Amino acid sequence: MSWLGTSKKSKDAKDNGAQSRSVTPMPSSRPTTPKPPNGNDQGHSNFRSGMLTIRIFSGRGLSLAPGVQVPEVIQKALENAPSQRKSTSNRESMQRKRYWWLPYVVLEFDKNEVLVDALGGDLQNPVWNYRADFDVSRTSNVSVSAYLRTAQCVQGQDDMGDDLLMARVDLTPVLDGHHASDQWYTATAGSGSFHLKIDFRPIRNEPLTIEAFDLLKVIGKGSFGKVMQVRKKDTQRIYALKTIRKAHIASRPGEITHILAERTVLALVNNPFIVPLKFSFQTPDKLYLVMSFVNGGELFYHLQREGKFDEDRSRFYAAELLCALEHLHGFNVVYRDLKPENILLDYTGHIALCDFGLCKLNMSETEKTNTFCGTPEYIAPELLLNQGYTKTVDWWTLGVLLYEMMSGLPPFYDENVNVMYERILNDPLQFPPDISREAMSIITGLLQRDPTKRLGANGAEEIKRHPFFSRYIDWQKLLAKKIQPPFKPSVESVLDVANFDTEFTNEAPQDSVVEGGHLSETVQDQFKGFTYNPANEHLSESASYPSI
C-alpha cells in the first residue's frame, strides 16, 4: 500500500507486466517547519487533545432522493422481516443480521470512520443506539451519513458498492474545554435528521508507546519498515501504524530528511482530502507514525479495475485533489509525487491523499529546487531538463492524472522509460475522441511544458476558474464534503482489509525486535522533534523516549 511509498499492483496489473512507478529521490537537506500562508503557526493553534464521544441514537424522516427507488431485494427483505426475526433463535446473531436492509450510518471524525448497522426501527426512522470514542489531536469536523445498501452489494456480486445516500449531516464539534450537547441535527444533504449526543473531554495522555495498540493486520511493507492495521486500546479506534527502523534510514543519504519532512507535513496540514497524522512516537530503534486508516482502496486499483473513469467522476477526484494540493502549497510545501497509487478512497468515496515522503518544504512562490524525483510517467519537462522547478510541478502531475483517469493511460506513456522521457519533452499532446473540449482545454493548460505559462502558474484559483471546474463545482460545498461522491467503495467495516494485498494481510502482525548495536548520539539527535502527541506537546522530546 502507498503509506510506505511502495504500492502493490493488483493481479491484473502484475499479469499485464505493469512496471513499478517510482524513482528514488536524492534530497540534500534537513527540513525546517513550514509556515502557513498568513505567517502564523496555524498548525499549532489547531492542536487539541482529548476524547470525543459520539452517541447516535436514531434517525427520523430519512428518504431516498426523488426518483430513486428502494432496491427490490431491500423491499422484499422489508416485507419478510417479521418471519426472518422469528426464524432466528440466537439473539446476538439476530442483531447482527436481521436489519441489514435498514439504513446504516458512517460516523466520521478526522478521517476516522465507523460503520454502524441499524438495530431496529424502519426505513424512515432507523434506530442505531451506538457509541464511538475518537482520539482528538486537532480541530476537525464530524460527519454522519446514512446509506441504504444496493441490491448488488447485498447479493454479493462484484459491484464494489455504490450504496444509496439517504441523509448526511456535517457539524463542527466544540473542542475547547469540556463540552457536551444532546440534540437532533437536520441533514445538510438528503432529508431527515439524526439524534446525536456529542461529548468532548480534554485529557492529558501519558507518552505513547506500541503497547497502546493491538496489532491486527499487516497491510504494507517497504524497504524501511511496514504498515499495520492497529486498534488503539482505550478508544478502540482503528489506525494505520507505520513503523520505520532508524538504522535503515540513517544508512542512506537523505532518508532522515524524507521521514522528518513527512512527519512535519502530516502534523501541520488539516484538510479533508489528506490522510491526517494522529500521533508519532519513537524508541531508540524505531520511528512510529499513527495515521487514520483508510480502506476504500487505492485509486490505482479502481482505475485498473474499470479501465477509465467518466468525465464527471474524473472531475470530482481532480477537484478534491486540487484542494489538497492548494492546501499544501499554502504551507509552502510541494507534493511532487501525485499518482493513483498515492490516492486512497475512504468509506464514502472521498479522496485521501497519502505518502508525503517526497514532499519539499519551504518552497515559496519563486523558490526553485533541482531534486530529480517522482514517477516516470508523471515527471515534468523541467525536471528532465534539469532547469529547477517550482510549485507548478504539481499542476503538471495533476494534468497527467486527469488524462490518465479519463483515458486509462498517462499521455506520454511508453514501456521504455527513456523513450517516454523523450515523448514528455517533444511529442504533441493527443486525445482520445471521447474527451470533451473543456477537458482537453484544461489538460492542455496543465500540461504546458513552459512552467511559467502553465495553468496554475498564478495559483490554484486560476485552475478553479477554468470552465472544466467552474461550471460544475461549488468549491465551498466540495471543501465541506457536501457533494456526494460519484462512487462509493464496497467496505464491510473499518476492519475490512479486502482492498489490501493478501501477500501482506496473511502475514502475522508483530513489532519485530531490532538486532544489532545502538545508534550513536549524533544520529539519535537527528530524530529530535519527531514525536507528536498533542497532549504532551509542551514536554521535552526526552519525555517521550527516556532511554535516549
VOGU-3710 file (C-alpha; in Angstrom, 3 decimals, decimal comma):
1> mswlgtskks> 0,000/0,000/0,000  1,124/3,529/-0,630  1,551/4,572/3,022  5,134/3,336/2,638  5,639/4,755/-0,799  5,596/1,243/-2,265  2,415/0,227/-3,978  1,437/-3,351/-4,661  -0,273/-3,562/-8,017  -3,460/-5,523/-8,497
11> kdakdngaqs> -3,187/-9,012/-10,006  -4,357/-7,658/-13,340  -1,573/-5,107/-13,338  1,032/-7,696/-12,442  -0,212/-10,130/-15,065  -0,079/-7,427/-17,708  3,546/-6,685/-16,872  2,932/-3,276/-15,348  6,181/-1,684/-14,221  6,870/-0,169/-10,840
21> rsvtpmpssr> 6,219/3,556/-10,942  8,805/5,093/-8,655  12,091/6,968/-8,776  14,420/7,150/-5,779  14,798/10,789/-4,722  18,060/12,361/-3,594  17,218/15,353/-1,372  20,051/17,134/0,308  18,949/18,995/3,418  17,046/18,530/6,641
31> pttpkppngn> 13,602/20,183/6,598  12,563/23,035/8,816  8,998/23,649/9,895  6,952/25,230/7,088  4,803/28,250/7,819  1,148/28,671/6,850  0,240/31,339/4,300  -0,618/34,005/6,881  2,704/33,607/8,655  1,095/32,405/11,883
41> dqghsnfrsg> 1,549/28,999/13,421  -1,815/27,816/12,229  -0,967/24,172/12,756  -0,171/24,791/16,428  -3,468/26,600/17,000  -5,278/23,559/15,596  -3,714/21,199/18,150  -6,258/19,715/20,537  -6,009/16,757/22,850  -8,806/14,709/24,295
51> mltirifsgr> -11,533/12,202/23,610  -14,625/12,921/21,533  -17,568/10,628/22,286  -20,358/10,461/19,713  -23,582/8,645/20,535  -26,014/8,170/17,670  -29,449/7,107/18,822  -31,784/7,205/15,829  -32,882/8,955/12,674  -36,212/10,322/11,550
61> glslapgvqv> -37,706/11,316/8,228  -34,953/9,678/6,143  -35,765/9,116/2,488  -34,124/8,457/-0,838  -33,711/11,236/-3,371  -36,738/11,897/-5,586  -36,973/9,328/-8,365  -34,684/6,811/-6,641  -36,469/3,555/-5,901  -35,863/1,240/-2,962
71> peviqkalen> -33,892/-1,715/-4,391  -36,102/-4,748/-4,953  -34,062/-7,011/-2,688  -34,418/-4,457/0,142  -38,170/-4,193/-0,488  -38,548/-7,971/-0,236  -36,480/-8,042/2,949  -38,729/-5,391/4,473  -41,806/-7,436/3,616  -40,311/-10,646/5,015
81> apsqrkstsn> -38,708/-9,050/8,077  -41,159/-10,433/10,706  -40,744/-14,037/9,553  -36,964/-13,660/9,422  -36,931/-12,453/13,012  -38,977/-15,454/14,142  -36,677/-17,905/12,399  -33,581/-16,623/14,211  -33,015/-18,180/17,617  -29,673/-16,654/18,602
91> resmqrkryw> -30,355/-13,069/19,710  -26,792/-11,827/19,128  -26,751/-13,295/15,626  -30,190/-11,830/15,007  -28,978/-8,347/15,946  -26,084/-8,641/13,523  -28,039/-9,933/10,542  -31,716/-9,151/10,738  -31,563/-5,434/9,976  -29,148/-5,363/7,046
101> wlpyvvlefd> -31,987/-3,961/4,934  -32,315/-0,834/7,096  -30,088/2,220/6,653  -26,617/2,022/8,165  -24,587/5,077/9,175  -20,963/6,050/8,787  -19,639/8,205/11,630  -16,516/10,152/10,722  -14,162/12,402/12,631  -10,778/13,453/11,241
111> knevlvdalg> -10,808/10,647/8,629  -11,595/8,010/11,292  -14,697/6,214/10,087  -17,046/3,794/11,846  -19,827/1,848/10,107  -22,895/1,228/12,273  -25,732/-1,143/11,318  -29,291/-0,480/12,457  -30,719/-2,328/15,461  -34,358/-1,638/14,645
121> gdlqnpvwny> -36,908/0,915/13,510  -37,985/1,252/9,907  -36,683/2,658/6,648  -37,541/6,264/7,512  -36,853/6,045/11,251  -33,965/3,638/11,924  -32,507/3,019/15,378  -28,745/2,613/15,875  -28,015/3,185/19,598  -24,252/3,211/19,131
131> radfdvsrts> -21,365/4,916/20,905  -17,942/5,642/19,410  -14,912/7,272/21,047  -12,498/9,228/18,864  -8,962/10,383/19,660  -8,649/14,128/19,179  -5,309/15,524/18,046  -6,533/18,592/16,138  -9,673/20,522/15,266  -11,784/18,705/12,694
141> nvsvsaylrt> -15,380/18,124/11,627  -17,879/15,357/12,366  -20,000/13,851/9,613  -22,832/11,338/9,886  -24,024/9,673/6,684  -26,928/7,226/6,341  -26,865/4,767/3,442  -29,188/2,130/2,037  -27,459/-0,942/0,675  -27,857/-1,681/-3,016
151> aqcvqgqddm> -29,160/-4,959/-4,405  -25,781/-5,807/-5,921  -23,921/-5,325/-2,646  -26,478/-7,360/-0,707  -26,352/-10,228/-3,189  -22,565/-10,326/-3,037  -21,990/-9,518/-6,685  -18,773/-7,852/-7,866  -20,323/-4,400/-7,644  -17,888/-2,503/-5,380
161> gddllmarvd> -20,722/-0,828/-3,530  -22,307/2,441/-4,645  -24,832/2,293/-1,786  -27,514/4,976/-1,796  -27,080/8,075/0,373  -30,262/8,957/2,281  -29,064/11,730/4,591  -25,873/13,366/5,789  -25,117/15,934/8,476  -21,851/17,825/8,922
171> ltpvldghha> -21,012/19,701/12,090  -18,050/21,221/13,889  -17,747/19,993/17,490  -16,580/22,359/20,228  -13,101/21,164/21,208  -12,221/23,817/23,753  -12,655/22,552/27,300  -15,284/20,032/28,374  -18,372/20,420/26,217  -21,456/18,248/25,659
181> sdqwytatag> -24,585/18,519/23,508  -27,642/16,299/23,021  -29,967/17,237/20,168  -31,442/16,478/16,766  -29,359/17,621/13,781  -31,053/18,344/10,476  -29,427/16,761/7,437  -27,225/19,046/5,348  -27,584/16,656/2,395  -30,592/14,467/1,680
191> sgsfhlkidf> -33,582/14,635/4,028  -34,266/13,845/7,659  -32,373/14,327/10,911  -30,186/12,472/13,402  -30,347/12,306/17,199  -26,773/12,721/18,424  -25,071/13,260/21,748  -21,559/14,712/21,390  -19,197/14,981/24,346  -15,595/16,267/24,297
201> rpirneplti> -13,279/15,856/27,268  -9,730/17,243/27,248  -7,233/14,719/28,543  -3,503/14,590/29,111  -2,179/11,287/27,869  0,921/9,532/29,036  3,702/9,275/26,419  2,525/6,928/23,690  4,144/3,509/23,096  3,484/0,493/20,882
211> eafdllkvig> 1,810/-1,174/23,892  -1,124/1,240/23,465  -2,193/-0,688/20,345  -3,465/-4,125/19,402  -1,741/-5,237/16,174  -4,358/-6,595/13,755  -3,057/-6,980/10,193  -0,027/-6,198/8,054  -1,244/-4,024/5,171  2,020/-2,963/3,510
221> kgsfgkvmqv> 5,782/-3,427/3,530  8,719/-1,452/2,200  12,490/-1,328/2,400  12,472/0,642/5,685  9,599/-0,951/7,585  5,948/-1,911/7,356  2,423/-0,643/7,861  -0,026/-2,421/10,141  -3,699/-2,057/10,841  -3,939/-1,494/14,598
231> rkkdtqriya> -6,569/-0,812/17,251  -5,912/1,774/19,966  -6,834/0,023/23,185  -8,525/2,883/25,037  -10,741/4,309/22,268  -10,946/1,146/20,116  -10,267/3,262/17,018  -8,585/1,616/14,047  -5,415/3,217/12,632  -2,618/2,598/10,173
241> lktirkahia> 0,657/2,315/12,085  3,781/2,876/10,021  6,968/1,501/11,612  10,396/2,540/10,360  13,778/1,260/11,504  16,099/4,128/12,294  19,241/2,246/11,279  17,841/1,590/7,793  17,118/5,215/7,012  20,211/6,539/8,793
251> srpgeithil> 22,395/4,464/6,456  21,030/6,113/3,304  21,712/9,740/2,395  18,655/11,962/2,597  16,258/9,405/4,060  16,136/11,020/7,502  15,159/14,197/5,677  12,294/12,326/3,979  10,750/10,944/7,134  11,104/14,192/9,083
261> aertvlalvn> 9,522/16,079/6,185  6,647/13,608/6,053  6,036/13,848/9,787  6,217/17,656/9,710  3,753/17,966/6,832  1,318/15,417/8,266  1,261/17,159/11,649  0,606/20,607/10,167  -1,951/20,000/7,435  -5,646/19,898/8,221
271> npfivplkfs> -7,542/19,176/5,052  -10,467/16,802/4,408  -8,692/15,205/1,445  -5,364/14,422/3,136  -4,741/11,426/5,406  -4,027/13,034/8,795  -1,389/12,148/11,352  -2,873/11,245/14,727  0,324/10,558/16,694  4,021/9,899/16,173
281> fqtpdklylv> 6,455/8,459/18,694  9,797/6,681/18,796  12,110/4,277/20,592  15,913/4,127/20,364  15,479/1,749/17,387  12,280/2,740/15,592  10,006/5,535/14,459  6,210/5,160/14,546  3,643/7,166/12,576  -0,030/6,665/13,507
291> msfvnggelf> -2,416/7,726/10,752  -6,099/7,370/10,036  -6,874/4,006/8,456  -8,430/4,474/5,009  -9,571/1,218/3,423  -11,623/2,018/0,322  -8,668/1,074/-1,895  -6,126/2,937/-3,984  -7,407/4,975/-6,901  -4,905/2,913/-8,909
301> yhlqregkfd> -6,826/-0,270/-8,049  -10,195/1,175/-9,080  -8,733/2,644/-12,270  -7,140/-0,703/-13,171  -10,422/-2,457/-12,497  -12,589/-0,116/-14,559  -10,095/0,897/-17,255  -11,010/4,574/-17,073  -13,489/6,920/-15,397  -16,141/9,115/-16,972
311> edrsrfyaae> -15,654/12,870/-17,034  -17,823/13,669/-14,006  -16,034/11,163/-11,784  -12,608/12,305/-13,021  -13,563/15,934/-12,398  -14,697/15,142/-8,837  -11,430/13,418/-7,911  -9,338/16,109/-9,612  -11,248/18,850/-7,772  -10,678/17,266/-4,352
321> llcalehlhg> -7,002/16,742/-5,189  -6,736/20,354/-6,325  -7,978/21,425/-2,881  -5,431/19,134/-1,193  -2,531/20,455/-3,300  -3,654/24,062/-2,778  -3,618/23,438/0,977  -0,063/22,060/0,814  1,100/24,960/-1,340  -0,343/27,328/1,275
331> fnvvyrdlkp> 2,258/25,909/3,676  4,962/26,289/1,008  5,049/22,520/0,559  5,381/20,885/-2,868  3,967/17,344/-3,036  5,941/16,077/-6,082  4,556/12,525/-6,254  0,920/12,696/-7,351  -0,181/9,377/-8,901  -3,113/6,955/-8,496
341> enilldytgh> -1,078/4,749/-6,133  -0,811/7,599/-3,603  -4,521/8,392/-3,618  -6,875/6,409/-1,396  -10,666/6,367/-1,296  -12,396/6,450/2,070  -15,604/4,682/3,142  -17,829/7,219/1,446  -15,808/7,686/-1,745  -13,856/10,866/-0,975
351> ialcdfglck> -10,180/11,316/-1,799  -7,484/10,737/0,826  -4,013/11,792/-0,342  -1,179/9,911/1,379  2,591/9,232/1,233  4,356/12,543/1,826  7,901/11,166/1,705  8,833/13,163/-1,402  7,458/16,495/-0,180  9,699/19,520/-0,443
361> lnmsetektn> 9,294/22,058/2,355  9,888/25,822/2,453  9,111/26,372/-1,227  7,987/29,977/-1,641  6,233/31,123/-4,797  9,519/31,767/-6,601  11,706/29,172/-4,866  13,244/26,502/-7,110  14,639/23,073/-6,314  16,583/20,633/-8,502
371> tfcgtpeyia> 15,993/17,228/-6,897  15,099/14,650/-9,541  12,281/12,608/-8,016  8,802/11,373/-8,745  7,283/8,728/-11,018  8,450/8,281/-14,638  5,009/8,683/-16,233  4,439/11,865/-14,211  7,852/13,572/-14,492  7,532/17,193/-15,639
381> pelllnqgyt> 9,700/18,508/-18,502  11,571/20,966/-16,278  12,884/18,048/-14,193  14,119/16,219/-17,275  15,834/19,383/-18,490  17,383/19,977/-15,047  16,142/23,561/-15,103  14,967/23,628/-11,498  11,272/23,669/-10,700  8,675/25,409/-8,534
391> ktvdwwtlgv> 5,250/24,542/-7,105  3,892/24,400/-10,647  5,364/20,895/-10,959  2,304/19,686/-9,006  -0,031/21,120/-11,649  1,762/19,130/-14,364  1,182/15,931/-12,377  -2,482/16,878/-11,861  -2,823/17,196/-15,637  -1,214/13,782/-16,176
401> llyemmsglp> -3,523/12,230/-13,584  -6,631/13,798/-15,133  -5,601/12,489/-18,546  -4,933/9,004/-17,143  -8,274/8,872/-15,325  -10,171/9,781/-18,483  -8,222/7,678/-20,987  -6,724/4,812/-18,981  -3,055/5,663/-19,628  -0,764/8,651/-18,967
411> pfydenvnvm> -0,476/10,965/-22,009  3,135/10,154/-22,997  3,301/6,558/-21,788  5,843/4,119/-23,206  7,212/0,899/-21,691  10,725/2,174/-22,386  11,339/4,888/-19,801  13,908/6,743/-21,930  11,517/6,827/-24,875  8,804/8,073/-22,533
421> yerilndplq> 11,058/10,896/-21,342  11,653/11,897/-24,980  7,900/11,882/-25,564  7,300/14,047/-22,475  9,754/16,605/-23,878  8,763/16,586/-27,538  5,570/14,746/-28,509  2,369/16,691/-29,225  -0,489/16,056/-26,808  -3,128/13,825/-28,392
431> fppdisream> -6,567/12,996/-27,028  -8,990/10,093/-27,444  -12,116/11,069/-29,414  -14,482/10,837/-26,415  -12,850/13,583/-24,317  -14,786/16,869/-24,230  -13,425/20,228/-25,350  -13,429/21,547/-21,784  -11,421/18,537/-20,605  -8,949/18,890/-23,482
441> siitgllqrd> -8,581/22,604/-22,717  -7,752/22,181/-19,013  -5,426/19,232/-19,607  -3,607/21,179/-22,316  -3,217/24,095/-19,893  -1,901/21,882/-17,093  0,478/20,076/-19,462  2,037/23,276/-20,763  5,761/22,475/-20,984  6,784/26,007/-20,035
451> ptkrlganga> 6,049/26,148/-16,274  5,710/29,949/-16,358  2,821/29,611/-18,835  1,281/26,528/-17,212  -2,284/26,750/-15,926  -1,858/27,281/-12,179  1,337/29,323/-12,511  -0,611/32,138/-10,823  -2,081/29,873/-8,143  -4,795/27,253/-7,716
461> eeikrhpffs> -7,590/29,806/-8,188  -6,569/30,053/-11,836  -7,317/26,344/-12,247  -10,569/26,566/-10,299  -11,815/29,296/-12,637  -11,384/27,106/-15,716  -14,783/26,161/-17,237  -13,998/22,456/-16,726  -14,408/23,104/-12,993  -16,233/26,427/-12,604
471> ryidwqklla> -19,387/25,286/-14,426  -19,813/22,201/-12,286  -18,058/22,566/-8,917  -19,231/24,566/-5,914  -15,877/24,848/-4,152  -17,312/25,719/-0,740  -19,576/22,661/-0,819  -16,742/20,495/-2,091  -14,373/21,523/0,701  -17,149/20,906/3,242
481> kkiqppfkps> -17,645/17,437/1,683  -21,258/18,292/0,912  -21,045/16,954/-2,635  -21,884/13,264/-2,784  -19,051/11,263/-4,378  -19,941/9,643/-7,718  -18,785/6,246/-6,450  -18,744/4,556/-3,055  -16,357/1,634/-2,471  -17,647/-1,606/-1,008
491> vesvldvanf> -16,275/-1,789/2,530  -17,899/-4,019/5,142  -16,455/-2,274/8,184  -13,440/-0,352/9,420  -11,736/-3,726/9,944  -12,134/-4,695/6,279  -8,763/-5,261/4,567  -10,146/-6,739/1,336  -8,598/-3,885/-0,665  -5,092/-4,766/0,523
501> dteftneapq> -2,780/-7,378/-0,973  -3,101/-10,808/0,696  0,692/-11,122/0,469  0,708/-8,638/3,344  -2,538/-9,378/5,186  -1,696/-13,085/5,546  1,474/-12,217/7,463  1,369/-12,284/11,265  1,382/-8,702/12,628  4,183/-8,082/15,102
511> dsvvegghls> 6,523/-5,310/16,130  9,767/-7,061/15,292  12,811/-6,775/17,517  15,753/-4,836/16,070  19,039/-6,714/16,367  22,438/-5,045/16,383  24,237/-2,187/18,026  22,802/1,101/19,211  22,846/4,210/17,076  25,213/6,974/18,069
521> etvqdqfkgf> 24,028/10,017/19,965  24,770/12,126/16,874  22,374/10,027/14,788  19,718/9,999/17,523  19,870/13,787/17,714  18,662/13,946/14,117  15,318/12,453/15,193  14,559/15,064/17,818  11,237/16,707/17,147  9,744/13,577/15,621
531> tynpanehls> 7,357/12,757/18,494  3,869/14,239/18,056  1,360/13,837/20,860  -0,720/16,986/21,383  -1,456/16,071/24,998  2,244/16,401/25,742  3,336/18,996/23,192  4,809/21,154/25,985  7,032/18,308/27,217  10,589/17,848/26,109
541> esasypsi> 11,374/15,264/23,453  13,231/13,169/26,005  9,999/12,603/27,918  8,695/10,526/25,029  11,677/8,181/24,859  13,635/8,483/28,106  16,177/5,833/27,184  17,775/8,014/24,513
//
